[in-house]
Amino acid sequence: MPLDPIYAGVVTIPLLLLIILLLVSRIRHRILTGREMLHLIGQSQYEYILIDIRSSSEFETGHILNAQNVPFPECLGYMPTENMFEKIFVYGQSRHSARIVAKMLDKTGYFNVTFYGAFRGWRGPVTTTRADNEEQS
């Protein structure tokens, strides 16, 4: 006996919507915009960890103020803090690599991980490691 097309549509559409809803709910990482990042680093009351996953040489040539350098290959197993609720922001050479690290931190147990994306899109102030060392002297 052939399946009634109306019945097939009634069953298929809710099933597809359920699958889409499940896929979308797996995307838990919010993308931080440049304007939000500028506001964040301009506020002294916010506590956060900013992780730059580019190579050490790229980090030395310029990075966002207060960023920690943890090159991408070293991110596996990296625990930035013992506080699993600390706000963590990740950026790197590409949006894709930043998202991978954000997912990795999320799977490690951190609850508040956001990724900015690619450093090349950053339009705010940049500091160099050399300048950081001179400020500390």
C-alpha positions as CSV (number, residue, x, y, z in Angstrom):
1,M,0.0,0.0,0.0
2,P,1.6,3.3,-1.1
3,L,2.1,6.1,1.5
4,D,-0.3,9.0,1.4
5,P,1.7,12.2,0.3
6,I,-0.1,14.4,2.8
7,Y,0.7,11.9,5.7
8,A,4.3,11.7,4.6
9,G,4.6,15.6,4.7
10,V,3.0,15.7,8.1
11,V,5.6,13.3,9.4
12,T,8.6,14.6,7.5
13,I,8.4,18.3,8.2
14,P,8.3,18.0,12.1
15,L,11.1,15.5,11.9
16,L,13.3,17.8,9.8
17,L,12.5,20.7,12.2
18,L,13.6,18.6,15.1
19,I,16.9,17.7,13.4
20,I,17.6,21.3,12.6
21,L,16.8,22.4,16.2
22,L,19.2,19.7,17.5
23,L,22.0,20.9,15.2
24,V,21.5,24.5,16.1
25,S,21.4,23.8,19.8
26,R,24.9,22.3,19.5
27,I,26.3,25.6,18.5
28,R,26.9,27.1,21.9
29,H,29.7,29.5,21.3
30,R,28.8,33.1,20.8
31,I,30.9,35.1,18.5
32,L,32.2,38.3,20.0
33,T,32.1,41.4,17.7
34,G,34.9,43.9,17.4
35,R,32.8,46.6,19.1
36,E,32.0,44.3,22.0
37,M,35.7,43.4,22.4
38,L,36.7,47.1,22.4
39,H,34.1,47.8,25.0
40,L,35.3,44.8,27.1
41,I,39.0,45.7,27.1
42,G,38.1,49.4,27.9
43,Q,36.3,48.4,31.1
44,S,38.5,47.7,34.1
45,Q,35.7,46.0,36.2
46,Y,35.4,43.0,33.8
47,E,37.5,40.0,34.7
48,Y,38.2,37.7,31.7
49,I,41.0,35.7,30.1
50,L,41.9,36.6,26.6
51,I,43.7,33.9,24.7
52,D,45.7,34.5,21.4
53,I,46.2,31.1,19.7
54,R,48.6,32.4,17.0
55,S,52.2,31.5,16.9
56,S,54.7,33.2,19.3
57,S,56.3,35.2,16.5
58,E,52.9,36.5,15.3
59,F,52.0,37.3,18.9
60,E,55.2,39.3,19.4
61,T,54.5,41.5,16.4
62,G,51.2,42.6,17.8
63,H,48.3,41.4,19.9
64,I,45.3,42.7,21.8
65,L,46.1,44.2,25.2
66,N,46.2,41.7,28.1
67,A,46.1,38.6,25.8
68,Q,47.9,35.4,26.7
69,N,49.7,33.6,24.0
70,V,48.9,29.9,23.8
71,P,49.9,28.7,20.3
72,F,47.3,26.5,18.6
73,P,49.3,23.2,18.9
74,E,49.7,23.8,22.7
75,C,45.9,24.3,23.3
76,L,45.2,20.6,23.7
77,G,44.9,20.1,27.4
78,Y,45.4,23.7,28.2
79,M,43.6,24.9,31.4
80,P,43.6,28.7,31.5
81,T,42.1,28.8,35.0
82,E,40.7,26.6,37.7
83,N,37.5,28.6,37.8
84,M,35.3,26.9,35.2
85,F,32.9,29.9,35.2
86,E,35.6,32.5,34.2
87,K,34.9,34.4,31.1
88,I,37.3,33.2,28.3
89,F,37.7,34.9,24.9
90,V,39.7,33.2,22.1
91,Y,41.1,34.7,18.9
92,G,43.6,33.5,16.4
93,Q,44.8,33.6,12.8
94,S,41.4,32.5,11.6
95,R,37.9,32.3,12.9
96,H,37.9,28.5,12.3
97,S,40.9,27.9,14.6
98,A,39.5,30.1,17.3
99,R,36.2,28.2,17.2
100,I,38.0,24.9,17.4
101,V,39.8,26.0,20.6
102,A,36.6,27.4,22.1
103,K,34.9,24.0,21.5
104,M,37.9,22.3,23.0
105,L,37.7,24.4,26.2
106,D,34.0,23.9,26.3
107,K,34.4,20.1,26.2
108,T,37.0,20.5,29.0
109,G,34.3,21.9,31.2
110,Y,34.5,25.7,30.9
111,F,31.0,27.3,30.7
112,N,31.7,30.8,29.5
113,V,33.8,30.5,26.3
114,T,33.4,33.0,23.5
115,F,35.5,33.4,20.4
116,Y,36.4,36.6,18.6
117,G,37.7,35.1,15.4
118,A,40.6,36.3,13.3
119,F,43.1,38.9,14.6
120,R,43.4,40.4,11.1
121,G,39.8,41.7,11.6
122,W,40.8,43.6,14.8
123,R,40.6,47.4,14.5
124,G,41.3,48.3,18.1
125,P,44.6,49.1,19.8
126,V,47.4,46.6,19.4
127,T,50.4,46.1,21.7
128,T,53.7,44.3,21.0
129,T,55.6,42.0,23.4
130,R,58.5,44.5,23.2
131,A,56.2,47.3,24.4
132,D,54.9,45.1,27.2
133,N,58.5,44.4,28.4
134,E,59.3,48.2,28.3
135,E,56.2,49.0,30.3
136,Q,57.2,46.6,33.0
137,S,60.7,48.0,33.4
